[in-house]
């Protein structure tokens, strides 16, 4: 593939789009080529993302028609879709219908292409999205769990789903746990998007901590389906998410009954071996903390064993590893670039 590939962003004013722009600016192989926004065409990127002004001082959002016209004649092109759930599928359909480049690759960060059938998606979201033919052009997995590029386009799992899958897939692949997985997770306020709401408004969230959508969160069926596809094992996901009083990051704790006697050291060694060749997933010597990974594409895991059960802790940054960074990681692979290209920046630490 060419040394530099033009990179486009579809759906451009949210937190994830801002992270994509930040990562593209520092990437050695992707060159920013355009960002479309239905709500702000003509507005400057610096107005929407003041922290990105040094990189994009005069660049503006464009209409979808302008982006499609720019995509048309390209031989190679990387398209990151950061549009909302429910809207992404239609926008991607337009791109696939109007852009005939054989070198186009799409990574969708929304949920619209994560399920294998329209019925599975509708059962979770309550409305239709992509049709069966369009879904067949996408595969969905955490990049660490599949080899190569199964399809021309990829749907990156959700942020909670990424953290959960990193913890549970090695356990299921080694038949180490019973199929009932109990997972508690905490996310920062950026996980709810940029539009203010009661759950993310700072005075409501600051100094507070609460669960929501207990045992009914949409990432549970997503995780169940992806886990079955990559491990061949069916699991029952009992998930309780929580809102934390911080902006970015996710911590999940998975608990399950062991199928055979093992020590904590053995479980940590097993998980570590599963990710031995994965540059962004590492083991921590203690329960990991969000600040170990905040603002980076890294994940840290740690396991403890007691009374016939195992607890696995997993931390990621929800906007990077769980969204924009994971998408760039997939796009690197789709274009045969080193998978860690543009993603090696370490955690910020004191966010």
C-alpha positions in Angstrom: 0.0 0.0 0.0 1.1 3.6 -0.4 3.2 5.2 2.3 0.6 7.9 3.0 -3.2 7.3 2.9 -5.8 10.1 3.0 -7.9 9.9 6.1 -11.5 11.1 6.3 -13.8 11.3 9.3 -17.6 11.0 9.0 -19.7 12.5 11.8 -17.4 15.1 13.1 -18.2 17.1 16.3 -18.2 14.6 19.2 -15.5 13.6 21.6 -14.5 10.5 19.5 -14.2 12.6 16.4 -11.9 15.0 18.3 -9.7 12.1 19.4 -9.6 10.8 15.8 -8.4 14.1 14.6 -5.7 14.2 17.3 -4.4 10.7 16.4 -4.5 11.4 12.7 -2.4 14.5 13.1 0.4 12.6 14.7 0.1 9.5 12.5 3.1 8.7 10.2 0.9 7.1 7.4 -2.5 8.8 7.5 -2.9 12.3 6.2 -6.0 14.3 7.2 -8.2 14.8 4.1 -11.6 15.9 5.3 -14.3 15.7 8.0 -18.0 15.8 7.4 -20.6 17.2 9.8 -24.3 17.7 9.0 -24.7 20.1 11.9 -21.7 22.4 11.3 -20.6 22.5 7.7 -18.3 25.5 7.2 -17.5 25.9 10.8 -13.8 25.7 11.8 -12.4 22.6 13.6 -10.7 24.9 16.0 -14.1 26.3 17.1 -15.4 22.8 17.9 -12.1 21.5 19.3 -9.9 24.5 20.6 -7.3 22.1 21.9 -6.7 21.0 18.3 -6.2 24.5 16.9 -2.4 24.2 16.5 -2.9 21.2 14.2 -6.1 22.4 12.4 -6.0 26.2 12.6 -8.1 26.9 9.5 -9.6 23.6 8.5 -13.4 23.4 8.3 -16.1 20.8 8.5 -17.7 20.0 5.2 -21.0 18.6 4.1 -21.3 14.9 3.4 -21.6 15.6 -0.4 -18.3 17.3 -0.3 -16.6 14.4 1.5 -18.1 11.9 -1.0 -16.8 14.0 -3.9 -13.3 14.0 -2.4 -13.5 10.2 -1.8 -14.5 9.4 -5.3 -11.3 9.6 -7.3 -9.0 8.2 -4.6 -7.2 4.9 -5.1 -6.7 4.4 -1.3 -8.7 6.0 1.4 -9.3 5.5 5.1 -12.8 6.4 6.4 -13.4 6.6 10.1 -17.2 6.7 10.9 -17.9 8.5 14.2 -21.5 9.1 13.5 -24.2 8.3 16.1 -25.8 4.9 16.4 -28.7 4.7 13.9 -27.3 7.3 11.6 -24.0 5.7 10.8 -25.4 2.8 8.7 -27.2 5.1 6.3 -24.1 7.3 5.8 -21.9 4.3 5.3 -24.4 3.0 2.7 -24.1 6.2 0.8 -20.3 5.9 0.8 -20.3 2.3 -0.4 -22.8 3.2 -3.1 -21.0 6.3 -4.4 -17.3 5.5 -3.8 -16.0 2.9 -6.1 -12.4 2.8 -4.9 -11.2 -0.7 -4.3 -8.7 0.8 -1.8 -11.4 2.2 0.5 -11.5 0.8 4.0 -14.0 1.9 6.7 -13.8 1.5 10.4 -17.2 2.2 12.1 -17.0 3.2 15.7 -20.8 3.2 16.1 -22.9 0.1 16.9 -24.5 -0.1 13.5 -22.3 -2.8 12.1 -21.4 -4.8 15.2 -24.0 -7.5 14.9 -24.1 -10.2 12.3 -27.8 -9.8 11.3 -30.3 -6.9 11.2 -32.5 -8.8 13.6 -29.8 -9.0 16.2 -29.2 -5.3 16.0 -32.9 -4.4 16.1 -33.4 -6.6 19.2 -31.0 -4.5 21.1 -31.6 -1.0 19.6 -35.3 -1.2 18.7 -34.9 -0.1 15.1 -33.3 -1.3 11.8 -29.8 -0.2 10.7 -27.7 -1.8 8.0 -29.1 -4.5 5.8 -27.6 -8.0 5.6 -25.4 -7.4 2.6 -23.9 -4.3 4.2 -23.3 -6.1 7.5 -21.5 -8.9 5.6 -18.8 -6.4 4.5 -17.9 -5.8 8.2 -16.5 -7.9 10.9 -16.5 -6.9 14.6 -13.8 -7.8 17.2 -11.1 -6.4 19.4 -8.0 -6.4 17.1 -6.1 -8.5 19.7 -8.5 -11.4 19.3 -8.4 -12.1 15.6 -5.6 -12.5 13.0 -5.4 -10.5 9.8 -8.2 -8.6 8.3 -11.3 -10.8 8.0 -13.3 -8.3 5.9 -12.6 -5.1 4.0 -14.3 -3.0 6.7 -14.4 -3.3 10.5 -16.8 -2.4 13.3 -14.9 -1.6 16.4 -16.6 -2.9 19.6 -17.9 -0.4 22.1 -15.7 1.0 24.9 -17.2 -1.1 27.8 -17.2 -4.1 25.4 -13.5 -3.7 24.6 -12.6 -3.7 28.3 -14.8 -6.7 29.0 -13.6 -8.7 26.0 -9.9 -8.2 26.9 -10.6 -9.7 30.3 -12.9 -12.6 29.4 -11.7 -14.0 26.0 -8.5 -15.7 27.4 -10.6 -17.3 30.2 -13.1 -18.7 27.7 -10.5 -19.9 25.2 -8.9 -21.9 27.9 -12.2 -23.2 29.4 -11.0 -21.8 32.7 -14.4 -20.4 33.9 -18.0 -21.4 34.0 -20.3 -19.6 31.5 -21.9 -17.2 34.0 -19.7 -14.0 34.0 -20.5 -11.3 36.5 -19.1 -8.0 35.5 -19.1 -4.6 37.2 -17.8 -1.6 35.2 -17.2 2.1 35.8 -17.0 4.7 33.0 -16.1 8.4 32.8 -18.5 11.0 31.6 -17.1 11.3 28.1 -18.6 7.8 27.5 -22.0 9.4 27.3 -21.1 11.8 24.5 -20.7 15.5 24.1 -24.4 16.6 24.4 -25.1 17.5 28.0 -27.6 15.3 29.9 -28.6 14.6 33.5 -26.1 11.7 33.8 -23.1 13.7 32.5 -23.8 17.3 33.6 -20.9 18.1 35.9 -22.8 19.4 39.0 -24.9 16.2 39.0 -22.0 13.8 38.4 -19.2 15.4 40.4 -18.7 13.7 43.8 -21.3 11.1 43.0 -21.2 7.4 42.0 -24.1 5.3 40.8 -25.2 2.3 38.7 -27.4 2.5 35.7 -29.1 0.1 33.3 -28.2 -2.8 35.7 -28.3 -6.2 33.9 -29.9 -4.4 30.8 -27.0 -2.5 29.2 -26.7 -2.8 25.4 -23.0 -3.9 25.5 -23.9 -7.2 27.2 -25.5 -8.9 24.1 -22.7 -7.3 22.0 -20.0 -8.9 24.2 -21.9 -12.2 24.3 -22.0 -12.4 20.5 -18.4 -11.3 19.9 -17.1 -13.7 22.6 -18.9 -16.6 21.0 -17.5 -15.8 17.6 -13.9 -15.6 18.7 -13.8 -18.3 21.3 -16.5 -20.8 20.2 -18.0 -20.7 23.7 -21.3 -19.2 24.8 -21.3 -17.1 27.9 -24.0 -15.4 30.0 -23.0 -11.8 30.6 -24.4 -10.3 33.8 -23.2 -6.7 33.6 -23.8 -3.7 35.9 -22.3 -0.4 34.6 -21.6 2.6 36.8 -21.0 6.3 36.2 -17.9 7.6 37.8 -17.1 11.3 38.7 -14.2 11.6 36.2 -14.1 12.4 32.5 -12.3 9.6 30.8 -11.4 5.9 31.4 -13.1 2.6 32.1 -12.4 0.0 34.8 -14.2 -3.4 34.8 -14.0 -6.2 37.3 -15.1 -9.6 36.0 -15.9 -12.4 38.4 -16.6 -16.1 37.6 -16.3 -19.5 39.1 -13.3 -21.5 38.0 -13.6 -24.9 36.3 -10.4 -26.2 37.8 -8.0 -25.3 40.6 -5.5 -22.6 39.6 -3.5 -19.9 41.3 -3.6 -16.2 40.7 -0.1 -16.4 39.3 -1.2 -19.1 36.8 -4.1 -17.0 35.6 -2.0 -13.9 35.2 0.6 -16.0 33.3 -2.2 -17.4 31.1 -3.6 -14.0 30.3 -0.1 -12.5 29.8 0.7 -15.3 27.3 -2.5 -14.7 25.4 -1.4 -11.1 24.8 2.3 -11.7 24.5 2.5 -10.3 21.0 0.0 -7.5 21.5 1.8 -4.2 21.9 -1.1 -2.4 23.7 -2.2 -5.0 26.3 -0.1 -5.7 29.3 -0.3 -7.2 32.8 -0.1 -5.1 35.9 1.5 -6.3 39.2 -1.6 -5.1 41.1 -5.1 -4.1 40.4 -4.7 -1.6 37.6 -5.9 2.0 37.8 -7.4 4.2 35.1 -4.6 6.7 35.4 -2.3 3.9 34.2 -3.8 4.1 30.8 -5.7 7.4 30.5 -5.4 9.2 27.1 -3.5 6.2 25.7 -4.3 3.1 23.6 -2.9 0.8 26.2 -4.9 -1.6 28.4 -3.8 -3.2 31.7 -5.1 -6.4 33.3 -4.6 -8.2 36.6 -6.3 -11.3 38.1 -6.8 -12.6 41.6 -8.0 -16.0 42.7 -9.9 -17.0 45.8 -12.4 -19.6 47.0 -12.8 -21.2 43.6 -13.4 -17.9 41.8 -11.4 -15.5 39.7 -11.6 -11.7 39.5 -10.0 -10.1 36.5 -9.6 -6.3 36.4 -9.3 -4.5 33.1 -8.7 -0.7 32.5 -8.7 1.2 29.2 -9.2 4.7 28.1 -12.8 4.8 26.7 -12.1 7.4 24.0 -8.8 5.9 22.8 -8.5 2.1 23.1 -12.3 1.9 23.4 -13.0 4.1 20.4 -10.7 6.3 18.3 -7.4 4.5 19.1 -8.9 1.0 18.5 -10.2 2.3 15.2 -6.8 3.6 14.2 -5.3 0.3 15.3 -7.7 -1.6 13.0 -7.1 0.8 10.1 -3.3 0.3 10.5 -3.9 -3.4 10.0 -6.3 -2.9 7.0 -3.6 -0.9 5.2 -0.8 -3.3 6.3 0.9 -0.6 8.4 2.6 -1.6 11.7 -0.3 -2.0 14.1 1.1 0.4 16.6 1.7 3.2 14.1 0.7 6.6 15.6 -0.5 4.9 18.8 2.6 4.5 21.0 2.1 7.7 23.1 2.1 6.7 26.7 -0.6 7.5 29.3 -1.0 11.1 30.5 -1.0 10.0 34.1 -2.5 13.0 35.9 -5.6 13.7 33.8 
